[in-house]
Amino acid sequence: MKNITIVGAGLAGSLLSVYLAKKNYSVNVYERRPDMRLSQSDAGKSINLALSTRGIYALKEVGIYDEIKKISIPMYGRMIHSVSNELMFQRYGKDDSEYINAVSRGELNRKLMNLAEKYPNVKIHFNQRCTDTDFINSEISFHDEITQEVSTVNPDAVIAADGATSAVRLEMMKIPRFNFSQEYENYGYKELIIPAGENGSFRMDKNALHIWPRGSFMLIALPNLDGSYTCTLFMAYDYSLGGKNSFEYIDTEDKLIEFFRSTFSDAFEMIPDLVDEYFTNPTGTLMTVKCYPWKAGKNTVLLGDSCHAIVPFFGQGMNAAFEDCVYLNECIGKYGADWDSVFSEFQILRKDNSDAIADLARENFVEMRDLVADRNFQLKKKIESELYKIYPDTFIPKYTMVTFMRIPYSLALGRGRIQEEILNELSDGISDVKDLDLKKADSLINMKLRKLELIT
Amino acid sequence: MKNITIVGAGLAGSLLSVYLAKKNYSVNVYERRPDMRLSQSDAGKSINLALSTRGIYALKEVGIYDEIKKISIPMYGRMIHSVSNELMFQRYGKDDSEYINAVSRGELNRKLMNLAEKYPNVKIHFNQRCTDTDFINSEISFHDEITQEVSTVNPDAVIAADGATSAVRLEMMKIPRFNFSQEYENYGYKELIIPAGENGSFRMDKNALHIWPRGSFMLIALPNLDGSYTCTLFMAYDYSLGGKNSFEYIDTEDKLIEFFRSTFSDAFEMIPDLVDEYFTNPTGTLMTVKCYPWKAGKNTVLLGDSCHAIVPFFGQGMNAAFEDCVYLNECIGKYGADWDSVFSEFQILRKDNSDAIADLARENFVEMRDLVADRNFQLKKKIESELYKIYPDTFIPKYTMVTFMRIPYSLALGRGRIQEEILNELSDGISDVKDLDLKKADSLINMKLRKLELIT
């Protein structure tokens, strides 16, 4: 039986081990951290994820979606909270059949590990820090953080799913012609909790992603199974960028309370431990990682965040990593254990699409924190949804292409940009979707979209 | 006396030590390699540099230009070699007062080290590999490659001039919010030698930079003091990009000889050891490095290639690093030993300009390998030089701004782009500079350039 080493038992590594187990490989997963199933605390990092079509497809392919569905909460749209506490619902899809799913990163990861370990040919090794790699001879060494011993393995292939700060990628930096970039946003984030109401009830609409868009910053909240919400405040680090709306400025209890009371008054009433959480939880960073090639030597490859970490604003980081598993699985189906060919084709198939979702995710930050509250944006959303009804195969909203379909991200990016031009032209000079010029729309769509590769 | 550690005794580190010695700092320079003055061989890396106005100014500021002038050869323009061995001279400046200077990297580095060591307060330590840095406590450790001992120093400030693969920068990668990118060209380079003629005579025009532009690849040659020329072949690595004009394809003696004979026939006759050099010398890589911030903690900063390595096509890598020394020196003049302020202002002053020269250098590769041989490009060059005569303070050729002036690179980039638009409009539809529409030129320059910040 061929032996595969996966570095990292995070979301991508755990799911990938299921894929490979089903193909009858002997799979050893090496994880730097202790087994997270032995402690339930996530300490200020209780990140919620939005599982959508690409991720769901990846789970279904190995028959484990039903298990994951049990721990996820459908969100049908954005619930926008204005400064004066008015609510406005913006649907994500065409109807209730299209939704994204709130799921806790920790819960999901634990479940995936359990599902993986049901296979006798999967073994997860914890507390194993990757210290060294020999890409030519495909040897890889791990330091046992408990026993302090170093072990070296020599598998048939190595797949590094060890996240945005990948140790394997760090070794690749030494290879000539390895292109790499890591770019931080000037914005950080802070997690806060809205606890459940009485008897585990939800204190806001359960089936929505709540947003408090405030121009240069925003608060969001996603529901948890226990009735609580995990909130995330996204804001500039520095006073020089965000002024009084910055982590640098808000450094006292008084400033914090004044800021929340005046800016997020409904949320403020629901976050009892605001002060403690704000000053205790770490301020998270937001980073985009790009690199190429992903393959080193003949049988080592990067996958997931290790080669394409993105910002969270399109809710696609995990979905993209899970989609990597689908594509890698297809490449193995085509080339078997010819890892050189498998990994070469895999990186070509995924690189442009990873770059595209990285760009889409950065652009969506502006949409979420600012545009969703804008009247012209709302009008364009209505026109978009009208055109989608009339041209269901041609004019598909960008959000739909990314979230509810599996067409390549790069195509979604390209078509999305053209559609944005069309929406700008059509919304110009009107204030209501009733006044939409359908003849002009038809002519623009014919001219700009029809000639493009068809989405099927 | 305040103690400063410089990492790297390359060109920038050596020159910087002179600047700091003159300000009465105690300067310790730690260099990873052995003392290059003890062996004269450069083994396939006998790179020539083009010293120009910015670099010269930096040398003059500390009174050592006269020493360097002795080892440099003026080059007044490009000598372009066509496939059929016709020569065409393209002047760099307005007349013989404007030129760039060929200088050997090794010779220059040795000379700078000698000049630095004349100061009793400068000490260069060789075989010292930087292994660790503590940016908070400003401690830095070096491994002595001879004795294998590790020493740790605790200077008042650390300036890392340790080149494109900087060890100090690698440590900075661990700091949150450190932005970094390294991007390789799909082209590599190979050094070849045209030996001197009889009695040390030059076999081509001595006072020119020779170019064999061939579209997707090129050969260049710079004169050495001993009558030889260092040639550099720039070409695609991969067959998939360059076809038969690629390092991948040209892998036998026969292919190499056929390639040189048909493509660079005059040079072919002058490179006796072509086969040996081509197959022995390493194929060099071409990389652009960008990062930010350059400062870590309060008293460590990057300088030169360690924070802005660029491709060599504008001949500005060394000049930009030397200009860093000038600006850093000015910041020290302003803030004294308040290193936090010195380094903060330094990085702000230099970052945009470093990005600009990185872009200019990449763009110039296309100009050198392809455009210089193009008739429309040559026409535009003539129009440019005509306009420069009429508007000497406003329409200054991009090459002149970058090479013969000290205006910020970012301004040169911005004005260069606008001028390129003007040249495109003015060259459209004419085939000779005699037909230049001066009224149109005047109106375009008034409209597009005058409103910009004036160059003084």
Interface residues (C-beta under 8 A of the other chain):
Chain A: M173 P176 R177 F178 N179 F180 S181 Q182 E183 Y184 Y237 T285
Chain B: M173 P176 R177 F178 N179 F180 S181 Q182 E183 Y184 Y237 T285
